[in-house]
Amino acid sequence: AENLDLALLKVQMPPASEPAFNALAIASSRELGVGDPITSLGFPNYEFQDSSGRVLSLIQGKEVHEEMQLVERTDPETHRKVTTVSGTSNGPVMRFQHDAPTGHGSSGGPLLDGDGHVVGVAYALLAESAPDGNPEQRTDLNLGIASDVLIQFLKQNHVSFTEAAR
């Protein structure tokens, strides 16, 4: 669904073969909070990557592709200035920002909570370099589509999945 930035891929296993992978359980993103640990799984630059971070902001709205606004704030843990994103309309949490490093090629990869359950899907990396080009001042805005959006998408398309027990 283009308006959600999600797609379905059908994987067909050869007859009489063992499954090559196990499906991950999907947890509701309603329980997700700012500061929660997050792990990003992806395949940037043709290499598997897992990276850890935490949720920086929850972005409310009515759709995935709504306007966002940047907010400068001080991180209570690191006491450094960070740029976070917020939505511009009310509604459920559709997206969230995290700081688990991701790279191009990670889009569509799962974002996992501390229990290893899917709580989102990586969908955008917005990078902005500092005016002087200093890599220490680079701002990476890693965004994920909230798992409740994914759950609704799977149900609408009659795709079975494992829901995480809470």
C-alpha positions in Angstrom: 0.0 0.0 0.0 1.7 3.1 -1.3 0.1 5.4 1.3 1.5 3.2 4.1 4.9 2.5 2.5 4.4 -1.2 3.0 4.4 -4.1 0.6 3.7 -7.8 0.7 6.2 -10.3 -0.6 5.3 -14.0 -1.0 8.0 -16.5 -0.3 7.5 -20.0 -1.6 9.6 -22.7 -0.1 10.7 -25.6 -2.3 8.7 -28.9 -1.6 10.0 -31.0 1.3 12.4 -28.4 2.5 12.9 -27.2 6.0 11.9 -23.6 6.6 14.8 -21.3 6.1 13.6 -18.9 8.8 11.1 -18.4 11.6 8.6 -15.6 11.7 9.0 -13.0 14.4 6.1 -12.2 16.7 4.6 -8.7 16.3 3.8 -6.7 19.4 1.4 -3.8 19.6 3.1 -0.4 19.3 0.6 1.0 21.9 3.1 0.0 24.6 6.0 1.7 23.0 7.5 4.6 24.9 10.2 7.2 24.5 13.5 5.8 25.8 12.5 2.2 25.1 15.3 0.0 23.7 15.1 -0.7 20.0 17.1 -3.0 17.6 17.1 -2.5 13.9 17.8 -5.5 11.6 18.7 -4.6 8.0 20.8 -5.3 5.0 22.6 -2.1 4.1 25.5 -2.2 1.6 24.8 -6.0 0.9 25.7 -6.9 4.5 23.5 -8.0 7.4 23.5 -5.4 10.2 21.9 -5.3 13.6 22.1 -2.1 15.6 20.8 -1.0 18.9 19.4 2.3 20.1 16.2 3.6 21.6 13.0 5.3 20.7 13.4 9.1 20.6 9.9 10.2 19.7 6.4 8.9 18.9 4.8 10.5 15.9 1.0 10.8 15.9 -1.2 11.3 12.9 -3.8 10.0 10.6 -1.5 8.6 7.9 2.1 7.5 7.5 3.1 10.2 5.0 2.0 13.2 6.9 3.9 16.4 7.5 6.4 16.3 10.4 8.1 19.1 12.3 11.6 19.1 13.8 12.0 19.8 17.5 15.3 20.6 19.3 15.5 19.3 22.8 18.0 18.2 25.4 18.3 14.5 25.9 17.7 13.7 29.6 20.2 10.8 29.6 23.1 12.3 27.6 22.4 16.0 28.2 23.2 16.6 24.5 21.0 18.5 22.1 19.0 16.2 19.9 16.7 16.8 17.0 13.4 14.9 17.3 10.4 14.7 15.0 6.8 15.2 15.9 3.6 14.9 13.9 1.5 17.9 12.9 -1.9 16.3 13.5 -3.6 14.3 16.2 -4.3 10.6 15.9 -2.7 7.2 16.9 1.0 6.7 16.8 1.7 6.0 13.1 5.5 6.3 13.1 8.4 6.7 15.6 11.9 8.0 15.5 14.8 6.0 16.9 18.6 6.3 17.0 19.5 2.7 16.1 21.9 3.3 13.2 20.5 2.1 9.9 21.7 2.4 6.4 20.4 2.5 2.9 19.0 -1.0 2.3 17.5 -1.3 5.8 14.0 -0.1 4.7 11.5 -2.8 5.3 13.5 -4.4 8.0 12.1 -5.1 11.4 12.5 -2.9 14.4 12.5 -5.0 17.6 11.7 -4.2 21.2 13.8 -5.4 24.2 11.9 -8.8 24.1 12.8 -9.4 20.4 9.2 -8.6 19.2 8.6 -6.5 16.1 7.3 -3.1 17.0 7.9 -1.4 13.7 9.3 -1.4 10.2 12.2 0.7 9.1 11.1 3.1 6.4 13.2 6.2 6.2 16.6 7.7 7.1 16.8 11.4 6.8 20.4 12.6 7.2 21.5 16.2 7.5 25.2 17.2 7.7 26.3 20.1 9.8 27.0 23.3 7.9 30.8 22.9 8.4 30.7 19.2 7.4 31.7 18.0 10.8 30.6 14.3 11.0 30.2 14.6 14.8 27.4 17.1 14.2 25.5 15.0 11.6 21.8 14.5 12.4 20.3 11.2 11.5 16.6 10.8 11.8 15.8 7.1 11.6 12.0 6.5 11.2 9.9 3.4 11.6 6.3 2.6 10.8 4.5 1.6 14.1 3.6 -2.1 14.3 -0.1 -1.3 14.9 -0.1 0.1 11.3 1.6 -3.1 10.1 -0.9 -5.3 12.0 -3.8 -3.5 10.4 -2.2 -3.8 7.0 -1.7 -7.6 7.4 -5.2 -8.1 8.6 -6.7 -6.2 5.7 -4.7 -8.4 3.3 -5.6 -11.6 5.1 -2.0 -12.5 6.0 -1.6 -14.6 9.1 1.0 -13.6 11.6 2.1 -14.3 15.2 1.0 -11.7 17.7 3.3 -11.3 20.7 1.8 -12.2 24.1 2.0 -9.4 26.6 
